[in-house]
Amino acid sequence: MNRRHFLQSASVAAIGQALPWRAFAQEGWRTFETVTRVDVKDAFGVARAWVPLPLEADTSWQKTIGNSWSGNASQAQILHDGKYGVAMLYAEWPAREANPYLEVTSRFMTRDRAVDFSRPDHSLVLSAAERKFFTAPTELIPTDGIVRKTALDITKGAKTDVDKARVIYEWIVDNTFRDPKTRGCGVGDVKSLLESGNLGGKCADLNALYVGLARAVGVPARDAYGIRVAPSKYGYKSLGTGSPNITKAQHCRAEVYLSAYGWVPVDPADVRKVILEEPPGNRSLDDDMVKKARARLFGSWEMNWMAYNFAHDVALPGSTGNPIGFLMYPQAETADGRLDCLDPDNFKYEITSKELTSGTA
């Protein structure tokens, strides 16, 4: 069995030697380990896989300790897409390999984040280039047409970025719904969602709608693609994991950049998830748990969740297929084409999570 280790670093391009895990002070942080196992069943011809990795850049709410891999791939290396620089582990197997498999272990630290709106910091400024980048349209999130018209209607009378960000958040909570029939986390096709008049979907739809509406009125925003890794400590069964198996626990969140506050976490989609799924289910907007979630999820995230990236329109390096809207699930291809990442039982991948004690990090 081949085995390699690598440090999480933007400068690391390949996995060619054993390296130690990074070390961080533990105070105020929780440490987790996820293991992603990919089996490319019935592979015909050359097989390839792409596994998303935790954020490369450290933030005030997430730090990557390191990653390692094991398996029978003939080559494996960290690659990045060209536009966003999102990190992924790329693995390849020759046609003669009958049972390709890969196991990726990631260790990272998280801590809850919250913005204190009573304490603005006017030194926080987004550069002109970044502002342009995070207000630009993407393939699935246009900022003109029905998206801009809807955004202008919603924000009519709102004077500041904070006002606009807040009123868009409240509008999504009031006017959308979580659709349990949506596959995976949804597609994130904002224009089609609005044109249909049926504002139902899951997190990658509803939070993408937030991002699109914000961008359409000049407020920088971005999706954050990741996965839930632990139960909620605030009593919300619907906003955490129920077991170590997190294969289907992917979750997309959103951030909005507000002058004097920086990147602000939001998650209107999770408010709708609480309404639909929090036992006994189908709660009203006036329900106490819903009101508490609604208040909390504009300006804070519980970090029982790990972020992979903020990327849209991801071109998988070495892929023979089209770019994907976002990289939140393992991806794989054989000579027969790309496998269905939303069907882990037949694609055959599994993701597990556990919290580590400080002595095991």
ROLODREN-843116 format. One record per residue: y, z, x of N, C-alpha, C, CB in turn; residue in one letter. Coordinates in steps of 0.05 Angstrom, whole numbers, plus 5000, padded with zeros to 4 digits. Each point is the difference from the previous one (the first is absolute). Glycine has a CB too. Layout:
YZXYZXYZXYZXA ...
This chain:
497650005017502450004983502550005017497550244964M 504349585030502649995015501750234989499749505007N 501950615011501950214991502649985017496250304985R 506149715001502549995013501950204988499449525011R 502650585004502050174990502749885006497150415006H 504949654978502749915006502150184989498349545000F 504050475014502350154990501649844981500150255043L 501149884937501949874983502649955015497950214959Q 502649535047502449935015500849724994498950335036S 503649624960500949734994499549815024503450184969A 496349935055499649845023497149945006504250195018S 494049944968497249965005499149754986499250495006V 499649325008499249754987497049984997504049785019A 494450364998497249974999498750275004500349545017A 497150484976498550255003498049955023500650124950I 500249965073498349935022499150245017502249585000G 498650664994499250235017500250254983501549765042Q 497250454968500150264986502650145005495050045005A 506350064974502550135002499950264983502449565008L 499150644999499950254985501749994975499350255042P 500149934939501750024976502750115009496050084970W 506149855015502750125005499950304991502349554993R 499550605018500350284993502750054988496850135037A 503250034941502550074987500050304993500449534981F 502050585018500250284990499250004971503750115033A 494950104959498950014973501850134979495750025022Q 506450114986501650164981501249824979501050335036E 498549744939501149854977498649744993504250205013G 493649745001498649754996497150054992503049785033W 495950044951497149994995498849775015500750214954R 496849835056498749805015497649894985501550225043T 498249524956497949874985498549805017502650064958F 495049885034498449785012498849834978498950295040E 501549454963498749814981498149835016504049994970T 493849935017498049825012499649774981497850385025V 502749384985499649764984497649855011504949964990T 493050014994497649865008499949734985497550445008R 502349345007499849734989497449885007505049955003V 493549954977497549855005500349734987497250425001D 502749375015500349734990497249904993504249915027V 495050134948497349934992499649704996499750444977K 497949475029499349714996502049825013497850124957D 503049955067502049845014498849735008502350415017A 499249384979499249735008502149895019497549924957F 501750015068501949915019501550235013500549574975G 501850375037501650215013501250184978501149695039V 498850574966501250194981502450145012495550074979A 506549995005502450135010500850224980501649585023R 499750634988501050224983502650105010495350134988A 506349964994502750125006500150274986502249545005W 498350675010500150274988502850115005495150085008V 506449994971502750115004499950265015501649784958P 500450275059500150255015502550164991497749785040L 502350484965502350164993502549905014497150404993P 505249664995502649925012500150045030502250124957L 498749685057500350025029502350185008498049555005E 504250424981502450155007499950284987502749575003A 497850635014500250284989502450034981497750175042D 501949994938502250064981500250314998499449564974T 502550535011500350294995497850114982504949955007S 493549864982498050094980497149905007503750004966W 496149835054497349915009500049935029499149824954Q 498950275060499649945029497149935004503850315014K 495749475000497349925006499150125026500749574976T 497050565024498850125024498549795015499750454977I 498749395009498549795014497949884982500850235043G 497949574967497949854986497749945019503449804968N 494250175021497849905016498249824983500150425028S 498249434985498249834985497250005012503949724985W 494150224999497349965009498849784983499550485017S 498549384993498749794985498849795018503250084963G 496049695026498849795016501649755001495650194987N 507149845010501749765002500149905029502850184962A 497449565041500149885026502850035012496549684988S 505550354995502750065010501550164978500049585029Q 501850604980501750154982502650075014495950204976A 506349765010502650055013502050064978498849705038Q 503350454970502350044982501749755000500050505009I 500449404967501849774996502150074980496249685011L 505950154988502250044982500849744986501750385030H 499249654945501149764987502749945013497550104957D 503549665039502449925014502650114989497649605012G 502550444961502650064987500650305001499349614971K 498750555022500450294998498950165023499949944951Y 498449935065498850155023497950204991504249935024G 494750044952498050194990497550005018501849944953V 497350305053497650025018497450004984502850255033A 495349614978497349994988497949975022501949794958M 495750315037497949955019498549754992499550505009L 500549305008498649754995497350015014504449754995Y 493550184991497349995012498849734994499550504996A 498849405022498749754996497150015010504449765006E 493850114979497249995006499049715002499350444977W 499049505042499049735002498049934978500650035050P 498949724946498349914979497150125002502749584997A 496550485027497350105003499650294992499549685037R 502850464958499850284992499350024970503350145036E 494349964959499150004972501250224983495849815017A 504950424995501050234985502650115012495350114986N 506949755012502550095012500950274987501349525010P 499550665007501150254989502150115020495750104976Y 506150065013502250125015500750274987501849545013L 498850655004500950264990502650085015495250144989E 506949904996502650075012500850284992501449514999V 499150665021500850274995502950045007495350165009T 506349954973502950045005500650304996501149524985S 500550595033501050274997503049994999495950195024R 505249974958502950004996500950264988499949504994F 502750555006501150244990502149934979499150255043M 501149914936502049964979501350264992497549604983T 504950385006501250244988501849904977499950265044R 500349904935501549934977502949935007497150294972D 504049525013502849925006501650034974498549695037R 504050384966501850024978502949975009496750304976A 504949575009502849965006501750204985499249515007V 502650625007501950194988502649854994497950395025D 502449534950502449844992502650165001496949734972F 502950535032502450165003501150005028498450284962S 500149595056500850015029500049725011498150465005R 503949374988500249735011500650015030501649844956P 497449965058500549975029501149725004496250325012D 506449674992501449745001499549855027503450184969H 495249955049499249865025497649814996501850405025S 496949634952497749834994501049734991497150404988L 502549395028500949734993497849805006504850145011V 494849684970498049795004501549765013497250164960L 501749725060501349785013500249764981498250165045S 503649664962500449774983497449834999504950005011A 493749975011497649855001497850124983501249855046A 498550424956498050144984500749984970499150315039E 503549724955500849984972499349724989503750335008R 496849475007499349734991497049974997504149825024K 494450294994497049974999498950144976499949985050F 501150264944498950164978501449954973498850345034F 502949464964500949904974499249714996503950315003T 494549585015499149724998497749984980501549915048A 498249854940497749964982497449965016503049804966P 494850255021497349945012498749804981499650465023T 498049464984498549814983499650104972497749835041E 501750434956499450124974502350164989495250015013L 506950035003502350164991502549835003497750445012I 502949384970502549855002502350184992497749574990P 504750365017502450164994502049854983499350255042T 499949524948501849844983498849974972501749745041D 499550094943498849954974499750244982497749625021G 500050414967499650224981500050275014497349694972I 502150325054500050255014502950105003495749885025V 506049954984502850085003501450064973500249725042R 499250114938501250054974499250274989499949514991K 497550565012499050264991501350225015495649794987T 504650185040501250215016502950044994496849885036A 504749914959502850024993500450154973501049585026L 497250354955500150144974499550295003498549584978D 499550495038499250285003502250165014495249865003I 506150025017501950155017502949974990496949945038T 503549944939502749974990501450274998498649584975K 503750445038501450265000499450185023500149964951G 497749995063499350165023501849935024495250044984A 506150155028502049945021498850015028503450184970K 494950015036499050045027497149925003503350375005T 495849615020497249945005498250214988501349765042D 499650494960498450224988499749974970501550315037V 500749624950500049964971498149774993504750184997D 495549605018498449764994497050075004503849705014K 495650435009497250075006498950184978500949955049A 500750244942499050194980499649874973502450365025R 499449474966499849894974497749794999504950074993V 494649805029497649825001497550164998502649675028I 497350554986497650184999499550094971500950155047Y 501249954940499750104973499249784980503450355010E 497749414995499349774982497149935003504649825004W 494350185020497249945004498250214987501149765043I 499650494960498450224988500149964969501050315039V 501249624950500349994971498849744988504150265005D 495849525011499449744988497449885009504849944996N 493950165024497449895008497750184992502349785039T 495350134967497650174994497849935021501250034950F 497250175055497749965017497749874984501450395030R 497749384979497949854985497350055015503449654984D 494850505004497550065013498249765004500250454981P 500449335005498449755003500849845025499449994950K 502850075062500949865024498150055023504850044985T 494449745029498250035023501450125023497449604984R 501250585030501150125024502650144994497749655028G 504350304990502750114996501949804988499250305038C 499849464954501749794989500749805021501750324967G 499949485025500749785017502850025011497049724973V 504950395011502850025009501649764995498450315033G 500949524947501549764993502250074980495949715008D 506450365003502250114984501149804980501150295039V 499249474968501149804982498249964976502249775038K 495250204967498149964978499950244982497349705029S 502950544983500050254984502350004980497850245039L 504649694971502350014982499949774980502750215037L 496449554971499949784982498050044978501349705037E 496650454969498050044979500950194978496649935035S 505350244972500950204981498150234996502449644977G 495350345037497950214999500250155026496949724970N 504650505030500650145025497950205007504849944990L 492749975011497750185007498849915026499150084952G 499950125063498749945025499450265014502449565004G 497250425022499550245016502150025022495049984990K 504450195030502150075019501249765015497850435005C 500549385003501149775015501649814982496150035031A 503750004943501649854981502650154994495949804980D 503950465012502350154990501950075022497250174963L 501749915060501850065023501149755013497450425008N 501249364991501249755009502249924982495649855019A 504250204955502149954981502550165007496749904964L 502950355044502250175009501449875024497650414983Y 500849515037501149885024501549744994496250195026V 502749644957501349754993502650054985495649794998G 504550394983502450054985502250125018497350074959L 501950115059501950115019501249795019497650444998A 500649405013500949785018501949814986495850055026R 503649894949501549804985502950094996495849864977A 504850405025502850094998501050115026499350114952V 499449805070501050055027499350275011503649714989G 494550434999499250265011497449965016502250254961V 497849815065497649965016497650174989502949905040P 494849984959497650144990497649875012502350134957A 495550025043497549895010497650144988502349885043R 495549984955497450124993498850135024499349664963D 499250565031498550145021497150004991503950295015A 494449575000497249974992498250205015500849514991Y 497550634995498450205013497750094983504050155023G 495150104981497650104987500250304997497249625018I 501950494959499950294996497750115016502049964954R 498450275059498050125018499250284993501949725035V 499350414945499450274993500950064972500550145048A 498450084940501050084973502950085001495450154988P 505949844989502850094998500050314999501349584975S 500550535040500350305001501850094978499150005049K 502049824935501950074979498750004972503649825028Y 493750164972498650024974499649744985501750454998G 499049325014499749744987497449875008505049944999Y 493050074984497449885006500249705003497850374976K 504149515010500349715001501349905025500250004951S 501150185064501649925024498750085026504150034972L 493349995028498550075024497249904999502850415006G 495749655015497249915001498250224989501049725040T 496750194949498150194988497650045017501649874957G 498149985065497750035017500749885028496849974961S 501550075059500649885027499949704999498150415021P 500749474960499849714998502649904987494950004996N 506849865020502649914991500149694999502150415019I 495549464979499949715001501849874980495350045015T 505150084962501749884979502550164995495949814979K 505050345042502450174997502549885011497050395002A 503149345002502449875011502450054981497249655022Q 505150384989502450054984502549895014497850424980H 503749435005502649895009502250174990498149545001C 503850535017502450154993502449835006497750445010R 504749674988502449855005502150185014499149704960A 502750175054502250145013502549834994497150205037E 505249944961502649874996501950125020499149924950V 502549915063501950105020502750064986497749745037Y 503150514965502550094987502050105021497550124958L 504949795041502050085019500350305001502449574992S 497650545032500250295005497550154995504849964989A 493049905003497550144996497649875014501850154956Y 498649605053497949865014497949904981500850275040G 496849694970497849914983499150224982498549685036W 501650274938499450204980497449934986504950094993V 493150095006497549944987500250014970497750195039P 501149624948499850004970497249914992505049904996V 494350154979497349924991499950014969497950175043D 503649654944499949994971497249944989504749865000P 493749985015497349934991498350254997500449565023A 500050644994498450254997500850164976499450015049D 503149974942500750134975498449884977504750105018V 495149644982498449874979497050065003503449644997R 495750415027497250085004499550284989499849725041K 502150464963499850274988499949984970502550205039V 499249634949500049974971497349914989504949895003I 493949915011497549894990497650175007502049555004L 497950555021497550115010499850305003499649585023E 502750564978499850295004498750134976504149995029E 493750154975498550124977501950164982495950025028P 503849954946497949854985500549704997499150424976P 503149485036500649714999502049934978495549915018G 505849864986501949904981502250214992496449704982N 504750415039502250194996502649864992497850325033R 504049834956502649884992502050045022499050094951S 503249775047502250035019501250284999500949514997L 498850624981501150274996498150225010502649834962D 495050095047498150205010501150135025496249734981D 503350535023501150155022499049895027500250404971D 497249535031499049905026501249735006495750244993M 504849604986501249745004502950035009497049804965V 504550385023502850055007500250105029501150104952K 497150075056500050105027499449785020498650454984K 499449385010499449785017502349805002495150054988A 506249904990502249824999502350105017498749864954R 501950395045502150125016499349995029501350294962A 496249775045499150025028499949735014497450414987R 501749384998499449755012502349815004495650054980L 506850055015502449865010501150185022501149774955F 498350165070501050155023497950155015504250044975G 493349965017498050145015497249884996502750424995S 495749625025497149934999498450245009501049515009W 496850544977498050185011498349845019499950294958E 499849805067498749845020497050075002504349975025M 494450024952497049995000499249715000499750444975N 501949405038499949705000500849915028501149974950W 497749815058500549895026501149714997496450295021M 505849654993501249734999498749825021504350204983A 495149565009499149795018502449845011495549984976Y 506149925005502249815008501949954977496949795033N 505250064973502049924980500049704996502850405013F 495149464993500049715003499449854975498650085046A 502849694951499449814978499249745013503350224969H 495449605016499349735009498750015027503949824973D 493950325029498750045026498149775007500350504993V 500349385030498249795011498050135018503649654997A 493850354995497950135016499549835025497950204958L 502549915066499649855024497149905002503650275023P 496249474983497349885003498749924974499650265040G 501749794937498849944974500249714994501250454985S 496849455000500049734990501249994971496049895029T 504750344960501050014973503050034998495750204987G 505349824989502850024995501050295007499749644965N 502950395039501150275003499450174975503649825031P 496450444973499550184977502650154994495250055013I 505150034962502550134991500650255015499349814956G 498650355051500350255015497350075012503850164970F 496250005051497650095013499650304995500549655037L 497850414943499550274992496950054998504450034976M 494149755025497150024998498849865025500150014949Y 497550075060498749845021499649724990497750415017P 502449405001499649724994497849895017504949954987Q 493749855003497849875016499749724991497750445007A 501449395012499449724994497449925014504949904995E 493749924993497749865012500549704998496850394988T 501249465020500349714997500349914971497349955042A 501850224940500349944971502750074989495150084996D 506650055020502750074991500550295000499949604972G 502350485016500950285000498550164979504549865016R 494650384991498650184982502050144981496350065034L 502750034943501750134981500550295008498349704964D 504250365045500650275010500150214978502549785037C 497650134938500050194978497250054989504549844988L 493450065026497350054992498450125024500249614967D 500550645040498850125024497050034998504250245006P 494649774970497150034998498649755010500650314962D 500649455033498749755009501149905027499349894952N 503350145052501249955027498750205019504449834981F 495250415010498750235014501850125021495649794991K 506350374999501550175018500350284987502449605020Y 497950604996500450274990502050155018495350014982E 506450145005502050165014499750294993503349615001I 496550565019499850294995502350145014494949974996T 505750274994502250165011499250295002503349684981S 497850465039499750285002502450125014495049965000K 505650294993502250145014498850155023502750044958E 498749955066499050125024501550275005498849555019L 499950634993501450245009501549945025496450304979T 505549875028501649945024498349995025503850234978S 494049905023498350005024498449745004499850494995G 500149354983498449755002501749755004496650224972T 506049815028501749775003500249915029502650154960A 
